[in-house]
Amino acid sequence: MIDNISNELFNLLTIGLPEGIVMALLTVTLLRIKYKWSIIVAIGAITATIVLIFRIQLLITGIHTAAAIIIMALLIAHFFKVPKLASLIATVVGLLFLNSFELFGFVVIKYIFEMDIKDLAQNMFYWIIFAWIKIILLCLTALVISRSNWYLQGRNNSSDKPLIGSQTTQI
C-alpha cells in the first residue's frame, strides 16, 4: 500500500501535474479565453490531485477520468465565468486529443517497438517519456489552435469572456 501511494505521488509530480496543467490550457484555448496562468496552473493541480485520490482508492478504471472531466469543466466554468456546458464540451474535446495521442502512441509502441502496454507501464523511464510526449503534443496542439484563424477571428482581447454565441459577419 505504501509503495502504491509513493508511486502515485511520483506519477502526480512527474506526469499528473504537467498533464493537468496542459489539459486546462488546452481547454481554455478551445474556449478562446484570455490566459490567466495562475488559474490554469491551479485548475490543473486541483484536477491532478483529485485524479490521484481516485487512483489511490483503486476504484473502477475510468472513474478518475470522468471525475477529472467534471472537476476541470466546473473549475474552468467558475473561474473563467463561462457556461458550464461550453466548458464541459471543451474539456471533453481536450480529452479526445489526449486519448488520440495515447492511442497513436500505443500503436506505435506495439508495432514498432514490439512492446505491450504492460511492458511500457513496468518501465518507469519509458512510461514518463511516453507521458511527456503526450504532454508536449497537447501543448503544441494548444499553440497551433491559438495561432489559427479560427481562434483569432473575432477574439475579444479586451475581455476575459469567450466568444460563445457570438458571430462575426463579413461583407
N, C-alpha and C positions, 0 to 999 in steps of 0.2 A: 504493500500500500504506500509506504514512504517512497519507494523507488518510482511508483507511478506518479505520485504528486510532484516529485522533483523533476521527472521527465516532462510532465505537463507544464511546470513553471519554466523550464528551459525552453520548451516549444513556444510558450507565451512570449518570452523575451526575444527569441530569435526569429520566430515566424508570425505568431499571432498578432502582436502589436503592429509590426510593419504592414501585415496584410490588412488588418482592421483599419489602419490609417489610410492606406491606399484605396480600400473599398469605399470609405467615407469620402475621400477626394473624388473618386470616380462618380459616386452618386451625386455629389454637389455639382460636379462638372456636367453631368447629364441633365440636371435641373437648371443649368445656366445661371447659377448663383455666384455672386462675388465671393471669393475665398476668404474665410476667416480661419487662419491656420490654427489658432489656439482651440477653436471649437472643433475643427476637423480632427485634430490630434486627440482631443478629449473624447469625442464620439468613437473614434477608432479604439482608444484604450478601454473605454467602458464596454464596448461590444466584445472586444477580445477577452476581457476579464469574465464577462458573462458566459462566453463560449467555454472558457477554462472551467468555470464552475459546473457547467453541464457535462463536460468531458470527464471531470474528476468523479462525478456521480455515476459514471458509466451507464448512462441512460441509453435508450434505443438510438442506434445510429441515425443521424439525420435530425434529431431533435435540436441539437446545438445549432444546426444551420437555420432551422426555422426560427429559433429564438434570436439568432443574430440578425436575420432579416427584419423581424418585427421590431427589435430594440433599435437597430440602426435607423429604420424608417421613422419610428416615433421620435427619436432624438433629433434627427435632421429636420423633421417637420416642426418640432418645438423650437429649436434654437435658430433655425433659418426662416421661421414663420412662413412655411409653405403648406399647402394642403396635404393631409396625411396620405391620401390616395396617390397623389403625384410622387410623393416621397417613397411610398411602397413600390410603385411601379419602377422608379429609377433604381431603387435598391435591388429589386429582382433582376432588372436588366444588367446591373453591375455584377450580380452573382452569376448570371448567364455567361458573361465574359470570363469570369473566373473559372467556371465549370468547363467552358470551351477550351481554355488554356490547359486545364488539368487533363481533360480527355485527350487532347492532342499530344500533350507531354507523355501521358501513359502509353499511348500508341507508339510514339517514337521510342520510348524506353523499351517497350516489349519487343518491337520488331527490329530495331537497330542494335540495341544493346543486349537483347535477349534476357531482360530482367523482368520478373514478375513484380507487381506492386508490393507484395510481401517482402521480396528481396530488397526493394527500394526502401521500404519502411524500416528494415532491420539495420540499414547502414545510415547512421545519423548524418554523416557528412553528405551523402548523396541526397538524403531527404531535405536537408537545409538548402543545398544547391538547387534542387528541383523547386522548392518553395520560393526561393529568391528569384528564380527565372520567371515564375508566375507573377510575383510582386512587381518586377521590372516591366513585364508585359502589360500589367494593369496600369502602371504609371505612364507608360508610353501611350496606352490607349486613351487615358485622360488627356495627355498632352496633344495627341492628334485631334481628338474631339474638340478641345479648347481652341485649336487653331483652324478648325474647319469653318467654311462659310455658314453652315447651318447654325453653329454655335455663336458666331459673331453677328449674324444677321439680326438686327433689331434688338440686340442686347442692351439693356439699360444699365450702363456702368455707374450711374449716379445713385443707384438704389440697390439695396440688397434683395429686392423682390425678384422672383423668377418671371419668366415670360409666359407662364402657363395661361392659356386662353387668349393671349394677345396675337393679333395677326398683323402682318405688315402688307401694305399694298404697294405695288409698283406700277407706275404708269409707263 
